[in-house]
Amino acid sequence: MRSEISVGCQATGRPAAPDALAGTELTRRLLLRQAVGLALLGYGLLESDVLRANDLHVGRIAPPAKLVTLDDTSLSTANLLGSVVILTFWATWCVPCREELPLLSQYAAEHSRQGLRVLGFSLDPPEEIAAVRKVAQSLSFPVGFLSRSSAPGYGRIWRIPVNFTIDRAGRLVDDGWRDHKPVWTAERLERIVTPLLSRS
């Protein structure tokens, strides 16, 4: 006698009764429908993230973003009107990010009196808090986990580093998804951010 259960057979090894087969077929259909439904939901969520990122338009009001810092302080772009804001998305394992962060930190420190604010969103998982804290200690701007923060209007963050610049009136000035070379350099900061700081 077979001990394992196979499709269409009961544990006894004899063919299953028609009612049992109907139940098995019903269960398969239900599982298939649920799997298809979850796949469509996942695709829909991915599609909605892409659509949200496509809704970004330079010159229009930037979508709201809220950073929850490592010390649980909430910083919202809505509360930073009047400042020039850079949203930077990075991770400790991202080499270009780690090369960009010191430059951005130095620039932010040099221009904070002119009203520059940088919010750093780490894509690391929260269990990597020690590594994120170590990087954050060397930066002049606040850092938090993206998973604990909110920036849905910028789409699914799939490529890093990626940065978005918002002017004093809350308008998007630089869309990181459209940048062919998205890493901050001294030249890019001078070209994109410095002119915004000279305007009141």
C-alpha positions in Angstrom: 0.0 0.0 0.0 1.3 3.5 -0.9 1.6 5.9 2.0 2.0 9.1 0.1 -1.0 11.0 -1.2 -1.1 11.6 -4.9 -3.5 13.7 -6.9 -6.6 11.7 -7.6 -5.8 9.0 -5.0 -6.6 8.7 -1.4 -3.9 7.7 1.1 -5.0 4.1 0.8 -3.6 3.9 -2.8 -7.1 3.2 -4.2 -8.6 5.5 -6.8 -10.5 8.4 -5.1 -14.2 8.6 -5.3 -15.7 11.0 -7.8 -16.7 13.4 -5.0 -13.1 13.5 -3.8 -11.8 14.2 -7.3 -14.3 17.1 -7.7 -13.0 18.6 -4.4 -9.4 18.3 -5.6 -10.2 19.9 -8.9 -12.2 22.7 -7.1 -9.2 23.3 -4.8 -6.8 23.5 -7.8 -9.1 26.0 -9.6 -9.3 28.1 -6.4 -5.6 28.1 -5.9 -5.0 28.9 -9.6 -7.5 31.8 -9.4 -5.8 33.1 -6.2 -2.4 32.9 -7.8 -3.5 34.7 -10.9 -5.2 37.3 -8.7 -2.1 37.9 -6.7 0.0 38.1 -9.8 -2.3 40.7 -11.3 -2.3 42.6 -8.0 1.5 42.6 -7.9 1.6 43.8 -11.6 -1.0 46.5 -10.8 1.1 47.7 -7.8 4.2 47.8 -10.0 2.3 49.5 -12.8 1.0 52.1 -10.3 4.5 52.8 -9.1 5.7 53.3 -12.7 2.7 55.6 -13.3 3.5 57.6 -10.2 7.1 58.1 -11.3 5.8 59.1 -14.8 3.6 61.7 -13.2 6.7 63.6 -12.1 7.1 66.8 -14.0 9.8 69.4 -13.6 8.3 72.7 -12.9 5.2 71.3 -11.1 4.6 70.9 -7.4 6.8 68.0 -6.2 5.0 65.0 -4.6 5.1 65.0 -0.8 7.8 63.0 1.0 8.3 62.3 4.7 11.5 61.0 6.2 11.4 59.2 9.6 15.0 59.6 10.8 17.0 57.0 12.7 16.1 58.9 15.9 12.4 58.8 15.0 12.0 62.5 14.0 9.6 63.1 11.1 10.7 65.5 8.4 8.2 66.4 5.7 8.8 68.3 2.5 5.5 70.1 3.2 7.2 71.6 6.3 10.3 72.6 4.4 8.7 75.1 2.0 11.0 78.1 1.7 14.0 75.7 1.6 15.7 74.0 -1.3 15.4 70.3 -0.7 17.3 67.3 -2.1 15.8 63.9 -1.6 18.6 61.3 -2.0 18.0 57.6 -2.1 20.9 55.3 -1.3 22.1 52.1 0.4 25.2 51.0 2.2 25.9 48.3 -0.4 25.7 50.8 -3.3 29.3 51.8 -4.3 28.2 54.9 -6.4 26.1 56.0 -3.4 28.9 55.7 -1.0 31.1 57.8 -3.3 28.4 60.4 -3.7 27.4 60.8 -0.1 30.6 62.6 1.2 30.4 65.2 -1.6 26.6 65.8 -1.0 27.2 66.0 2.8 30.0 68.6 2.4 27.9 70.6 -0.1 24.9 70.5 2.3 27.0 71.6 5.3 28.5 74.5 3.2 25.0 75.7 2.1 22.8 75.0 5.0 22.7 78.7 6.0 21.3 79.4 2.5 18.4 77.1 3.2 19.5 73.8 1.7 18.0 70.7 3.3 18.9 67.1 2.3 16.9 64.2 3.3 18.6 60.8 3.0 16.4 57.7 2.4 18.3 54.4 2.9 17.0 51.4 1.0 18.8 49.1 3.5 16.5 46.8 5.6 16.0 48.0 9.2 18.1 45.1 10.5 21.1 46.8 8.9 20.7 49.7 11.3 24.3 49.5 12.6 25.7 49.9 9.1 23.3 52.7 8.2 24.1 54.5 11.5 27.8 54.2 10.8 27.4 56.0 7.4 24.9 58.5 8.9 27.3 59.6 11.5 29.6 60.9 8.8 26.9 62.9 7.1 25.7 66.4 7.7 22.0 65.6 6.8 19.4 63.4 8.4 19.0 59.8 7.3 16.2 57.2 7.8 15.0 54.0 6.3 12.7 54.3 3.2 10.7 51.4 4.6 9.7 53.5 7.6 9.3 56.7 5.6 7.1 57.8 2.8 7.8 58.9 -0.8 5.2 57.2 -3.0 4.9 59.9 -5.6 8.5 59.2 -6.7 7.7 55.7 -7.9 9.3 52.4 -7.0 13.0 53.2 -6.2 14.7 50.6 -8.3 17.9 52.4 -9.3 20.2 54.1 -6.9 21.6 56.5 -6.3 18.7 58.6 -7.4 18.0 62.2 -6.3 15.2 64.7 -6.7 15.6 68.5 -6.2 12.8 70.7 -5.0 12.9 74.5 -5.1 11.8 76.9 -2.3 8.2 77.0 -3.7 7.9 73.3 -3.6 8.4 72.7 -7.3 10.3 69.8 -8.7 13.5 71.2 -10.4 15.4 68.0 -11.1 13.9 64.5 -11.7 16.4 61.8 -10.9 14.7 59.3 -13.2 15.4 61.5 -16.2 19.1 62.0 -15.4 21.4 59.9 -17.5 24.2 60.3 -15.0 22.3 60.5 -11.7 25.3 60.6 -9.3 26.0 64.0 -7.8 29.2 65.7 -8.9 30.5 69.1 -7.9 29.6 70.3 -11.4 26.0 69.0 -11.2 25.5 70.5 -7.7 26.8 73.9 -9.0 24.6 73.7 -12.1 21.4 72.5 -10.5 21.3 73.5 -6.9 23.5 76.5 -6.4 21.3 78.8 -8.6 18.3 77.8 -6.5 20.1 78.8 -3.4 20.8 82.3 -4.7 17.1 82.9 -5.3 15.0 84.0 -2.3 
